[in-house]
Amino acid sequence: MWHFRGLATSQAMDQAQIGRAIASGKGFSTNFARPLAMGQLKANGKNVTNGIWADTYNAPLPPLVNALALSTVRGKWKMGATDLIYAGDKAIAVFSIIFFLLSVVMLFFIARRLFDQRLAIFACALLLLCDTMWQYSLSGLPQMLLLFLFNVALYFLVRAVEAKFAGTPVTKWLIAVGVSFGLLALAHALTIWIFLAVLIFSIFFFAPRGIAAAILLGAFAIVYLPWVIRTYAVSGSLGGVAFYSVFDGISKSEATWMRQLQFSSENIGIGSFRTKISGNLITQFQRIFQYLGWNVVAAAFFVALLHPFKRPETSSIRWLVVAMWGGATFGMALYGLNDEQGFSANQLHLLFIPIMICYGFAFLVVQWSRLEVKFPLGRAAFITGLFALCAYPMVNTMVLAGRKPTIMWPPYIPPYIAVLRSWMQPNEVTASDMPWAIAWYADRRSVWLPDTVKNFSEMSDYKTLGGPIAALYLTPISGSGNKWGDIVKGDYKDWGGIIQRTASLDKFPLKYPTLALGMNEECVFISDTDRTKIKTQ
């Protein structure tokens, strides 16, 4: 927590503000509106004004866990003007760390069944020294929740494989696996690709063929389908507005798609997806060592595939791990891995780090034994060297690297965002290039900056969001964080004049600019009245 600088990504803040709404008794409501969701609601005959504030983008389990975390700091939901780190950020990070530690416990039981207790202890220690795990536990993203649920599912898979070789019934274990993957999908829908790999594996591994897959699919559906039905009832689409995430990187980024009022499939074809998947696969393979936490032992898993493990259960599980990792890799290639502050909400490679550590460590120790090195304490020195290599990224973060800024700037300065809570009323809407941060730190409604000023004006004039858009908040996300060409000819070209502070506000619906927000006045706040005269609390 000494290195904690607050939540790092848009999705983390988005899920956090939904969690606070749940803890407040408002259900799965959101303060973050996406223009494309308006078009989806309208196209499906839904009430846009009401439906736009019901979340259909995020999986439900992370906000529910965040609601539990935030209930522990209920008296500190309102961020003070002098608070650099929001109490809600800290609560979510602490719960994430707890899930990480629970994942380590689950790994111990998995490794003990596949190998022995000594290797299980070593594997858990290596995982605790993995800097990537700790970094993600502080990001606010649900990866540690995913890791725990994945390890639970993997444990039940191990039990099912053991039962198969022992000749005992596997049904109860398969049901547990299906339920676990259903919960995993409720934490992140991208993990469905991992479940599909398990389904295919079960068809060929368990007998009679097809029965095991049917049991898995039935248990999974019982857990997951209610949420799909709810999403369809709210938005008219089984996937909600999250469905459009699959088009990220196809002619436009996901952010650009979400800022449009209408979706157009023009120039989108099979070739576009083929190019996207191919490019993303190449990127993943180029950065696989990084995605595996710079962990030498985890990377050794791929070489361990060539090693004939004596126990049939251990040997079979490694191929199951390969199948699941392949499913995850394809899913990430289809949807993309977009880094934000060094983190990606779709990063699923880290789920496989614990089990890969087990196999990699077992393989490396066996190979060292075959070298028959005679000098004293040689084995201990070899294992110590492995620990040193795996721990180096953490040592670098904790000791060698320079101290990072106290907050996530750019683009976030939480106290300056939180002041909008006093400036804006609960029923007023702010358009912004970081609506997730306004929804989280200011607890006020915000819409993602529409792609054009015309769409902005129409949304405000027709009160599509339940009222006019009363303010505009622009940050380095659309300004200094972009190149000149991005502002003048790119995604924000229609807002270039306002971003560069050169446009006249005479014909703009909002007349009162405030430039003294953010470091070096890099943020601009424009409203319908002079909000700075409102006394902040």
Secondary structure, DSSP 8 states (H G I E B T S, - for coil): -TT--S--SHHHHHHHHHHHHHHTT--SB-SEE-HHHHHHHHHTT--HHHHTTB--SS-SHHHHHHHHHHGGGGGG-S--TT-SS-HHHHHHHHHHHHHHHHHHHHHHHHHHHHS-HHHHHHHHHHHHT-HHHHHHHTT-STHHHHHHHHHHHHHHHHHHHHHHHHT---HHHHHHHHHHHHHHHHH-GGGHHHHHHHHHHHHHHSSSTTHHHHHHHHHHHHHHHHHHHHHHHHHSSTTGGGGGGGGTTSSS-HHHHHTSSS---TT--HHHHHHHHHHHHHHHHHTHHHHTTT-HHHHTHHHHTTS--SSHHHHHHHHHHHHHHHHHHHHHHHH----BTTB-TT--GGGGHHHHHHHHHHHHHHHHHHHT--STTHHHHHHHHHHHHHHHHHHIIIIIS----SS-TTT--HHHHHTHHHHS-TT-EEEES-HHHIIIII--EEEE--SSHHHHHHHHHTTTTSS-EEEEEE-TTTTTTS-HHHHHTSTTGGGHHHHTT-S--TTSS--EEEEEESGGG-EEEEESS-GGGS---
